[in-house]
Every structure is written in structure tokens, then in C-alpha cells.
Amino acid sequence: MREREGREAEPTAGIIDAQSVKASASVPTASSGYDGGKKAPGRKRHIVTDTLGLLLVVAVTAANMGDRDAAVPLLERLRSLHREITLVWADGGYTGGLVSWCRQELALTLEVVKRTDAMEGFVVLPRRWVVERTFAWLMHSRRLARDYETLTATSEAMIQWSMITRMSRRLARPRARGRR
């Protein structure tokens, strides 16, 4: 997919974010929680995408798990799977000791892209919109509109499956004239 878009096969930068989704009644209470910030019960999907919005790694946790706490194993997995990545953009939920931990332990630069107090309403933030678009793509899969899976590993597989389907359809489309 990346090569078709004229990029190197391995990405060098990524974007991290999380999304809270409601869980169905079949989801065990042990793996669901309540996200106080978004006032949403259920689970949280943590993803890292490349700069094209293609999924690199995913983790599903209870909604009450903080973004920084879930980012540690997620970024470790990202580093082991994609050695070329040196920069990851994040929102304000990833500030604090995580930035220095990434630099020291993973040799990653975690750059936090913050909203300023002067911004009112909806504002497109540099680089951050890419991961939000990926969440929107994933929500086109009816199975991902809510978390129905008993196991978090199955939820992660459904997210990967949805992204594989999207990428396959994109690759199957004929290329537009004028593009390589």
C-alpha cells in the first residue's frame, strides 16, 4: 500500500491515539470499564498509524485504562515490529514521563501536538487528523460500531481485519490517470 502511494515500504513516523467505544452485553465486566473523560462505558481502542493512516499496531483495553498506561506496551510492540520508526505524534493525553521514557527506552521521539487555548470549536491539528480519519474508516465496519467481542484479542483481530479489507479494496481499484 505504501509503495503504491510512492512511499518507502517501512514507515519512519507514526501517530498514536485512542477511541472509546460502547461494549455490548456479551463483553465481560473484567475487560470493560468507564472512560470518565468521554463519559463512555465499554472498551478503548489504542492504535498507531503511519502518516497515510494505515494501521501499524492496535491494542484493546477496558475504557478506564489511561492513554499513557496503554501506550507503553503499544509503543514497545510498535518498536519491535517497525524498527525504522523514530517519531510518533500524539495528543495531550500522552504528556508527562511517557515522552522521556520513549526517548530513553525506545529511542523514539514522542511529539505532543496540543490545542492552544485560543482555539475554539473544531480545529484540524497538524498530523493528528490522520489517526482520527483512520478511526472514521474503521467505524464504517458495522462490526466495529460497538465492541461485541468477548476477548480483547478478538476485538483487535476485527480491527485488523477491517483495515486489511479497506486496504485490499484500495489496492484493487484502478489507479487514477496522472498518478504513478
Residue pairs with C-beta under 8 A, 6 or more apart in sequence:
1 52
1 54
1 167
1 170
1 171
2 8
2 9
2 10
2 11
2 50
2 52
2 54
3 9
4 171
4 175
5 52
6 180
7 52
8 84
10 82
10 83
10 84
11 50
11 51
11 54
11 56
11 82
11 84
11 85
12 84
12 85
12 86
12 87
13 50
13 51
13 85
13 86
13 87
13 88
13 89
14 48
14 49
14 50
14 51
14 56
14 78
14 82
14 85
14 87
14 88
14 89
15 48
15 49
15 50
15 51
15 88
15 89
15 90
15 127
15 128
15 130
15 131
16 46
16 47
16 48
16 71
16 74
16 75
16 88
16 89
16 90
16 94
16 131
17 46
17 47
17 90
17 91
17 128
17 131
17 132
17 135
18 44
18 45
18 46
18 47
18 67
18 70
18 93
19 44
19 45
19 47
19 135
20 35
20 38
20 40
20 42
20 43
20 44
20 45
20 63
21 40
21 42
21 43
21 44
21 45
21 144
21 145
21 146
21 147
22 40
22 41
22 42
22 146
22 147
23 32
23 41
23 42
23 43
23 63
23 146
23 147
23 148
24 146
24 147
24 148
26 148
26 149
26 150
27 42
27 43
27 147
27 148
27 149
27 150
28 150
31 43
31 61
31 62
31 151
31 152
32 41
32 42
32 43
32 62
32 63
32 147
33 41
33 42
33 43
33 62
33 63
33 64
33 65
34 40
34 41
34 63
34 64
35 41
35 42
35 44
35 63
35 64
36 64
38 63
40 63
41 63
42 63
42 146
42 147
43 60
43 61
43 62
43 63
43 147
43 152
43 155
44 60
44 61
44 62
44 63
44 65
44 70
45 58
45 59
45 60
45 135
45 138
45 155
45 159
46 58
46 59
46 60
46 61
46 67
46 70
46 71
46 74
47 55
47 56
47 57
47 58
47 59
47 131
47 134
47 135
47 159
48 55
48 56
48 57
48 58
48 74
48 75
48 78
48 88
49 55
49 56
49 130
49 131
49 134
50 56
51 127
51 130
52 130
53 130
53 131
53 133
53 134
53 137
54 134
54 163
54 167
55 134
55 159
55 160
55 163
56 78
56 81
56 82
56 85
57 74
57 77
57 78
57 81
58 156
58 159
58 160
59 70
59 73
59 74
59 77
59 152
59 156
60 147
60 152
60 153
60 155
60 156
60 159
61 70
61 152
66 93
67 93
67 94
68 93
68 94
68 96
68 97
68 98
71 90
71 94
71 98
72 98
72 101
75 88
75 102
75 106
75 108
75 110
76 106
78 85
78 88
79 85
79 106
79 107
79 108
85 108
86 107
86 108
86 109
87 108
87 109
87 111
88 102
88 108
88 109
88 110
88 111
89 111
89 112
89 113
89 127
89 128
90 110
90 111
90 112
90 113
91 112
91 113
91 114
91 125
91 128
92 112
92 114
92 115
94 110
94 112
95 112
98 110
99 110
99 112
102 108
102 109
102 110
103 109
103 110
113 125
113 126
113 127
113 128
115 123
115 125
134 163
137 162
137 163
137 166
138 144
138 159
138 162
138 163
139 145
140 162
140 166
141 158
141 162
141 165
143 158
143 162
144 158
144 159
144 162
147 155
149 155
149 158
